[in-house]
């Protein structure tokens, strides 16, 4: 048998399965999801994922919808920017 290595981080349960690229993508997504994010309401880095697409600030209790793995997505940012530009043109 080969030398046993310690599995660290979110990939510890995968072993040699699923391929290196898939495991790396999974690791990047999970690490990004687990880190603290900035709250759009109070500005503190205390936002955690409650469920898929639902995020909650632990400090102020603000709950909002976002992406599945990150509180803000590229498409959401573009949509917000577009909505702001449309609302400023109307006034």
C-alpha positions in Angstrom: 0.0 0.0 0.0 1.0 3.6 -0.7 1.8 6.3 1.8 -1.4 7.6 3.5 -1.8 11.4 3.2 -4.0 13.6 5.3 -7.0 15.1 3.5 -7.5 18.7 4.5 -10.3 21.2 3.8 -13.5 20.6 1.9 -12.0 17.9 -0.3 -11.1 15.5 2.6 -13.9 13.1 1.7 -13.4 12.8 -2.0 -10.1 10.8 -2.1 -9.0 10.1 -5.6 -12.5 10.2 -7.1 -14.1 12.6 -9.6 -11.0 14.0 -11.2 -8.6 16.8 -10.1 -10.4 19.6 -12.1 -13.8 18.8 -10.6 -12.4 18.7 -7.1 -10.6 22.0 -7.6 -13.7 23.7 -8.8 -15.7 22.3 -5.9 -13.0 23.5 -3.4 -13.0 27.0 -4.9 -16.8 27.3 -4.7 -17.1 25.9 -1.1 -14.2 28.1 0.2 -15.8 31.2 -1.4 -19.2 30.3 0.0 -18.0 29.7 3.6 -16.0 32.9 4.0 -17.7 35.9 5.6 -19.3 38.3 3.2 -20.2 42.0 3.5 -23.7 42.9 4.5 -25.5 45.3 2.1 -27.5 46.7 5.0 -25.0 47.3 7.8 -21.6 46.8 6.1 -20.1 44.3 8.5 -18.6 41.0 7.2 -21.1 38.8 9.0 -23.3 37.4 6.1 -23.7 33.7 6.0 -25.7 31.4 3.7 -29.0 30.2 5.2 -30.0 28.0 2.3 -29.6 28.0 -1.4 -29.9 31.7 -2.6 -30.9 33.0 0.9 -28.3 35.0 2.9 -28.6 36.4 6.4 -26.5 38.9 8.3 -25.7 37.7 11.8 -25.3 41.2 13.2 -28.4 43.1 12.0 -30.6 40.1 11.0 -31.0 41.4 7.4 -32.1 38.5 5.1 -31.9 38.8 1.4 -31.8 36.8 -1.8 -28.5 36.3 -3.7 -26.7 33.7 -5.7 -26.5 30.0 -4.7 -22.9 30.2 -3.6 -22.2 33.9 -3.3 -24.5 36.7 -2.0 -24.1 38.8 -5.2 -23.7 37.5 -8.7 -22.4 39.1 -11.9 -25.9 39.0 -13.5 -27.4 40.6 -10.3 -24.8 43.4 -10.4 -25.6 44.1 -14.1 -29.4 44.0 -13.4 -29.0 46.4 -10.5 -26.9 48.8 -12.6 -29.4 48.7 -15.4 -32.4 49.3 -13.1 -30.6 52.3 -11.5 -29.8 53.8 -15.0 -33.4 53.4 -16.1 -34.8 55.0 -12.9 -32.4 58.0 -13.2 -33.5 58.5 -16.9 -37.2 58.6 -15.9 -36.7 61.3 -13.2 
